[in-house]
């Protein structure tokens, strides 16, 4: 996949942006590689959790400036309107694929997460950031709007006035402020170590229950105004878990005071 590496060990998939010399800036090849990396994990039953990170001093500096110049000469409708990935174009898929994955995705942030880089991080379930990590909804700097899934993801994480301020101004903000706004889960000295530790914990839980939980949370977020539908979905999902092999192994392991072993 070139600009992205995927390594799977002990049910944890480590996805790493590997254009560290360019601060993992997004060019067409990088966008294709990110989308392909996510897609490669979609049907992998062995994977229970994903850790998403960027090599080098930055998670992702956003759109590569040279690529932006090249795209400026293309027909915007031909570039953006085709839905290559279900409901998403390529740019959106680079962020939304992490939300679409059936397993949790944990993102480790350092340096900067600007523009598209921030939106990719927002696609994860959990975000750990190093102190001082800088972020920005950067698009207004270039006279455009967030268009990589940000308007799906941001409203699920923070307040409307915060979204508007960040979008209208492109003002950078640091990890501590991001945590206060709900855009970062925790600020930690070593975000990758924290992400891997959480991934290991999640990988030890019931695989079917974890997948069901992610799907149920997504359903609840998108049907928040329909209480009846959410309550019914809770019950429906629970019926698919109770008494099944994974749950029975969890019960046995708890009673025997041992770690569960899932087949």
C-alpha positions, -999 to 999 in steps of 0.1 A, spaced: 0 0 0 31 23 -2 24 52 20 6 32 47 17 0 65 -6 -26 81 7 -51 106 -15 -76 124 -5 -93 156 -24 -108 185 -57 -96 170 -45 -60 168 -40 -43 135 -14 -15 135 -21 10 107 7 35 103 10 65 79 45 61 66 52 94 49 70 108 79 94 129 59 64 149 46 46 150 80 23 124 65 7 150 43 -21 138 21 -15 134 -16 -36 112 -39 -14 82 -33 -17 86 5 -55 90 3 -58 58 -18 -35 39 5 -54 50 37 -87 40 21 -72 7 9 -58 0 44 -91 4 60 -109 -17 34 -83 -45 38 -94 -49 74 -132 -47 68 -138 -85 66 -109 -97 86 -124 -117 114 -91 -121 132 -88 -84 138 -105 -72 170 -91 -36 173 -71 -12 151 -44 13 162 -40 42 138 -9 63 140 16 84 119 54 79 118 77 107 126 70 141 142 34 145 131 3 124 128 -8 142 96 -3 177 84 -33 177 61 -35 181 24 -2 182 6 2 217 -8 16 206 -41 -14 182 -45 -38 210 -37 -23 230 -65 -27 201 -90 -63 195 -79 -72 232 -83 -70 228 -121 -95 199 -121 -133 200 -124 -145 200 -88 -176 180 -96 -156 153 -113 -132 152 -84 -156 153 -55 -191 141 -65 -185 105 -75 -194 81 -47 -167 55 -50 -172 41 -16 -209 37 -9 -219 71 4 -183 86 3 -158 99 -22 -121 91 -18 -114 121 5 -143 112 28 -135 75 28 -100 82 42 -118 94 74 -151 75 73 -135 41 67 -124 40 104 -160 47 115 -173 21 90 -150 -6 103 -168 -31 125 -141 -30 152 -129 -2 174 -102 22 161 -78 39 185 -58 69 171 -25 82 185 -17 118 177 15 138 180 29 169 164 0 182 143 -33 169 130 -45 196 105 -74 197 81 -78 163 66 -55 148 92 -78 159 119 -108 145 101 -91 112 97 -84 111 134 -121 120 142 -131 88 123 -115 68 151 -135 57 182 -108 70 207 -80 95 203 -50 98 225 -28 130 219 6 140 232 8 173 251 11 202 228 -3 184 197 -17 211 175 -50 206 155 -70 227 132 -101 226 110 -78 241 84 -99 243 53 -110 279 56 -73 289 53 -76 278 17 -111 292 11 -129 258 13 -150 239 39 -143 206 57 -152 179 32 -136 147 45 -165 136 67 -159 164 93 -195 175 91 -206 140 100 -180 134 127 -177 168 144 -214 172 155 -212 138 172 -182 150 194 -186 187 203 -209 217 204 -223 236 174 -207 269 185 -172 252 188 -176 237 153 -186 270 139 -157 289 155 -131 263 144 -146 261 109 -150 298 103 -115 307 115 -92 277 109 -75 287 142 -51 260 155 -57 247 190 -38 223 213 -45 189 227 -57 201 261 -83 224 245 -93 196 222 -99 173 252 -121 200 268 -141 202 236 -145 164 234 -123 160 203 -95 142 221 -102 114 246 -71 119 267 -38 138 266 -10 115 275 28 116 273 30 86 250 -1 83 229 10 53 209 18 33 240 -16 43 255 -33 33 222 -16 -1 222 -24 -7 259 -61 1 253 -61 -21 222 -47 -50 241 -74 -46 267 -102 -44 241 -87 -74 222 -92 -95 253 -130 -88 254 -157 -108 237 -151 -102 199 -188 -104 191 -198 -81 219 -172 -55 210 -184 -55 174 -220 -54 185 -212 -25 209 -196 -4 181 -226 -10 158 -251 -2 186 -233 30 195 -233 41 159 -270 33 156 -277 53 188 -257 83 175 -275 84 142 -310 77 156 -307 99 187 -341 115 181 -358 82 179 -359 68 214 -382 39 204 -358 28 177 -327 29 200 -344 9 228 -356 -17 203 -321 -20 188 -306 -24 222 -328 -54 228 -323 -69 193 -285 -67 196 -286 -82 231 -305 -112 218 -277 -119 193 -251 -122 222 -268 -138 252 -262 -175 255 -239 -176 225 -204 -191 227 -185 -159 233 -207 -149 262 -207 -183 277 -168 -182 276 -169 -148 293 -191 -162 321 -169 -193 325 -137 -172 326 -152 -149 352 -162 -178 374 -129 -195 370 -110 -163 375 -90 -166 343 -86 -148 310 -112 -158 284 -102 -177 253 -123 -170 223 -126 -193 192 
